[in-house]
């Protein structure tokens, strides 16, 4: 009874101190969270204001430039653009184009005379002002001084030019260095850092980090945080996020807000986040919680020790019975349990206990025998389940029609191969190929024959390649091969051998036969830490497109492809 009372005290003290400390933590979380939310809103408004100022700069310049463009006096326009660039250091490039997309004036004359009609900022700004989301430099990478190993990233601002009759005559566009946003964050957070010790994170509308601590750029934010930040209301929340080093996660208190559209243009709905480690944000309340909790536990333990001391004097006969039961041999149920007569209750209890132990011993033997039988059955079921899981794993990784690696498994193997290539410094090559005029086969013979043709092509491809080469069907009649430690020349020889092995090898049907040929694109990459598998496959796909455009049934290396000739929809 005394022991139960002590345990009740311990439970009540623990619950009370926990509730009190929880109230303190919640109050501090709300206060700190509101501070981070306010900073996120201020930074959002500062970014929006800067963007609108840049838009206003270009709108005014566009009004002046449209007159000069009509008079074909672009020299004055170049001076105006250079003045704009000097006024705001984060301008990477400002350019004026004619209606056909030719750059007629620009800062430092960069890209002057080039046609940029295929660029998104030109296409979008034909009808209305346009703000383009963060992207890497395409045409300016080699023309700008980049003293870092990090690729340059820009934000686009563009406005249309119209003549007095309202006709479209050109576009005035600008690229802003994305680092301008990081500079805004540093200037805003600097006065508050001693108190907040917070970090700035900027993510696109899908939750991919574009500015953040080292190791976080390119990572995806947690889905709950993305959904909350995409709403029109700013707020704050606590959740696990990637550490600065990118090697693990840690709980953070995060204030969030979203960039809003304006009447003149549509923004890119950036998510503006300000985070602080939750352990630091809630440290004072946590210390109070620990102090209250351990003080309560200490008091309760003292009461429990007093209760135990008193109870032991009463329960001594019961403890003796427990020791006898502990020494009981389950295989010898006749082991004696002594009958005690310390007092009436103990005498009755010892008698009942002796009978109970004997019956439990008998039941234990029976249960052990049953358990042995069940363990054998469980072992058999486990083995069957492992075999089924292995078959399921093979199904998940394999293309159902051809038996080759499917798209998902191909990318898993490809990422592993890319990491090996990065460590070893050896090249990694890719071959993209598909069957020429395959739609004609389906239209002429039907999809059943088309499936047989794909299986036929797959078998010949496997015979033409090495066992260590990674071959997969990506979908339809499209296939891909990864060759580790192979340069582009050697990969082209493999692709040519593959093409020759398939070309002219007829698939015999019940009536007639089908002859296939393939077109193949070859690309090679000696990867570094920032390279991705997608980059290599895009290069190979461009080469494949060039092979198709060149007449099919041929192999084209990416190094032979003129990127300027590739249409926009292929990634040019």
Rosetta blueprint (number, residue, H / E / L):
1 X L
2 X H
3 X H
4 X H
5 X H
6 X H
7 X H
8 X H
9 X H
10 X H
11 X H
12 X H
13 X H
14 X H
15 X H
16 X H
17 X H
18 X H
19 X H
20 X H
21 X H
22 X H
23 X H
24 X H
25 X H
26 X H
27 X H
28 X H
29 X H
30 X H
31 X H
32 X H
33 X H
34 X H
35 X H
36 X H
37 X H
38 X H
39 X H
40 X H
41 X H
42 X H
43 X H
44 X H
45 X H
46 X H
47 X H
48 X H
49 X H
50 X H
51 X H
52 X H
53 X H
54 X H
55 X H
56 X H
57 X H
58 X H
59 X H
60 X H
61 X H
62 X H
63 X H
64 X H
65 X H
66 X H
67 X H
68 X H
69 X H
70 X H
71 X L
72 X L
73 X L
74 X H
75 X H
76 X H
77 X H
78 X H
79 X H
80 X H
81 X H
82 X H
83 X H
84 X H
85 X H
86 X H
87 X H
88 X L
89 X L
90 X L
91 X E
92 X E
93 X E
94 X E
95 X E
96 X E
97 X E
98 X E
99 X L
100 X L
101 X L
102 X E
103 X E
104 X E
105 X E
106 X E
107 X H
108 X H
109 X H
110 X L
111 X L
112 X L
113 X L
114 X L
115 X E
116 X L
117 X L
118 X L
119 X L
120 X H
121 X H
122 X H
123 X H
124 X H
125 X L
126 X L
127 X L
128 X L
129 X L
130 X E
131 X E
132 X E
133 X E
134 X E
135 X E
136 X E
137 X L
138 X L
139 X L
140 X L
141 X L
142 X L
143 X L
144 X L
145 X L
146 X L
147 X L
148 X L
149 X L
150 X L
151 X L
152 X L
153 X E
154 X E
155 X E
156 X E
157 X E
158 X E
159 X E
160 X E
161 X E
162 X E
163 X L
164 X L
165 X L
166 X L
167 X L
168 X E
169 X E
170 X E
171 X E
172 X E
173 X E
174 X E
175 X E
176 X E
177 X E
178 X L
179 X H
180 X H
181 X H
182 X H
183 X H
184 X H
185 X H
186 X H
187 X H
188 X H
189 X H
190 X H
191 X H
192 X H
193 X H
194 X H
195 X H
196 X H
197 X L
198 X L
199 X E
200 X E
201 X E
202 X E
203 X E
204 X L
205 X L
206 X L
207 X L
208 X E
209 X E
210 X E
211 X E
212 X L
213 X L
214 X L
215 X L
216 X L
217 X L
218 X L
219 X L
220 X E
221 X L
222 X L
223 X H
224 X H
225 X H
226 X H
227 X H
228 X H
229 X H
230 X L
231 X L
232 X L
233 X L
234 X L
235 X E
236 X E
237 X E
238 X E
239 X E
240 X E
241 X E
242 X E
243 X L
244 X L
245 X L
246 X L
247 X L
248 X L
249 X E
250 X E
251 X E
252 X E
253 X E
254 X E
255 X E
256 X E
257 X E
258 X E
259 X L
260 X L
261 X L
262 X L
263 X L
264 X L
265 X L
266 X L
267 X L
268 X L
269 X L
270 X L
271 X E
272 X E
273 X E
274 X E
275 X E
276 X E
277 X E
278 X H
279 X H
280 X H
281 X H
282 X L
283 X H
284 X H
285 X H
286 X H
287 X H
288 X H
289 X H
290 X H
291 X H
292 X H
293 X H
294 X H
295 X H
296 X H
297 X H
298 X H
299 X H
300 X H
301 X H
302 X H
303 X H
304 X H
305 X H
306 X H
307 X H
308 X H
309 X H
310 X H
311 X H
312 X H
313 X H
314 X H
315 X H
316 X H
317 X H
318 X H
319 X H
320 X H
321 X H
322 X H
323 X H
324 X H
325 X H
326 X H
327 X L
328 X L
329 X L
330 X L
331 X L
332 X L
333 X L
334 X L
335 X L
336 X L
337 X L
338 X L
339 X L
340 X L
341 X L
342 X L
343 X L
344 X H
345 X H
346 X H
347 X H
348 X H
349 X H
350 X H
351 X H
352 X H
353 X H
354 X H
355 X H
356 X H
357 X H
358 X H
359 X H
360 X H
361 X H
362 X H
363 X H
364 X H
365 X H
366 X H
367 X H
368 X H
369 X H
370 X H
371 X H
372 X H
373 X H
374 X H
375 X H
376 X H
377 X H
378 X H
379 X H
380 X H
381 X H
382 X H
383 X H
384 X H
385 X H
386 X H
387 X H
388 X H
389 X H
390 X H
391 X H
392 X H
393 X H
394 X H
395 X H
396 X H
397 X H
398 X E
399 X L
400 X L
401 X L
402 X L
403 X L
404 X L
405 X E
406 X L
407 X H
408 X H
409 X H
410 X H
411 X H
412 X H
413 X H
414 X H
415 X H
416 X H
417 X H
418 X H
419 X H
420 X H
421 X H
422 X H
423 X H
424 X H
425 X L
426 X L
427 X L
428 X E
429 X E
430 X E
431 X E
432 X E
433 X E
434 X E
435 X E
436 X L
437 X L
438 X H
439 X H
440 X H
441 X H
442 X H
443 X H
444 X H
445 X H
446 X L
447 X H
448 X H
449 X H
450 X H
451 X H
452 X H
453 X H
454 X H
455 X H
456 X H
457 X H
458 X H
459 X H
460 X H
461 X H
462 X H
463 X H
464 X H
465 X L
466 X L
467 X L
468 X L
469 X L
470 X E
471 X E
472 X E
473 X E
474 X E
475 X E
476 X L
477 X L
478 X E
479 X E
480 X E
481 X E
482 X E
483 X E
484 X E
485 X L
486 X L
487 X L
488 X H
489 X H
490 X H
491 X H
492 X H
493 X H
494 X H
495 X H
496 X H
497 X H
498 X H
499 X H
500 X H
501 X H
502 X H
503 X L
504 X L
505 X L
506 X L
507 X E
508 X E
509 X L
510 X L
511 X L
512 X L
513 X E
514 X E
515 X L
516 X L
517 X L
518 X E
519 X E
520 X E
521 X E
522 X E
523 X E
524 X E
525 X E
526 X L
527 X L
528 X L
529 X L
530 X L
531 X L
532 X L
533 X H
534 X H
535 X H
536 X H
537 X H
538 X H
539 X H
540 X H
541 X H
542 X H
543 X H
544 X H
545 X H
546 X H
547 X H
548 X H
549 X H
550 X L
551 X L
552 X L
553 X L
554 X L
555 X E
556 X E
557 X E
558 X H
559 X H
560 X H
561 X L
562 X L
563 X H
564 X H
565 X H
566 X L
567 X L
568 X H
569 X H
570 X H
571 X L
572 X L
